[in-house]
């Protein structure tokens, strides 16, 4: 998994995406939903940053769904942050703010529960 960001940061985007997709298939076959979430988040974030919003939406909503399924609020908040940024960049400010409010509420709830 560490090779994917390294390749991406050095502008080897296609190699990074191919490696991420291969890793995702391995994680799915192994039934490792948590690693699948992280890979989906990474792919979605990359697509947001390159302006491929349709692909970003698919990866990030899958990450969102899996995060809810496994009960991982940290991954869920990360998915929501990227979804909010995607919406904002596409000009959907009201949607972005609504997603961001959900994310902030989730973070407040996590902080309250950790005390």
Steps between C-alpha positions, in 0.01 A plus 500: 500500500791738566610481138175649374542847655871499422427437133221757502714769659767446234238547226481132402122517530412211270742264674367609839139442395579158352678393818212631712244310293705181529524553877125557515433167328730320745327667796156407366602137446643488852182653641697788651242777491710742704789495252243528220372818666848651511569414137162639390572819697840537337360443152211739564728771635726466199205531265376811681844659474518427126145616433356160411188557706287209377771246586562680830130472588502125440810432708399733783140381531626141508741603774215674683278191480775264619592738784143492625486122460814438708427782745812709433417865574850621410484355150144627466607853591784480244256385230266786585783755491596391148137486388451854631807622313382328182159668529658839570734476202206415275313809616256323732574713805174420683564126464862545606397691812235243589756218473752705699242559778443123527874448516543761775213348700658156471833639621328671795328174589830312484664760725214478752518121508875495553485703824 
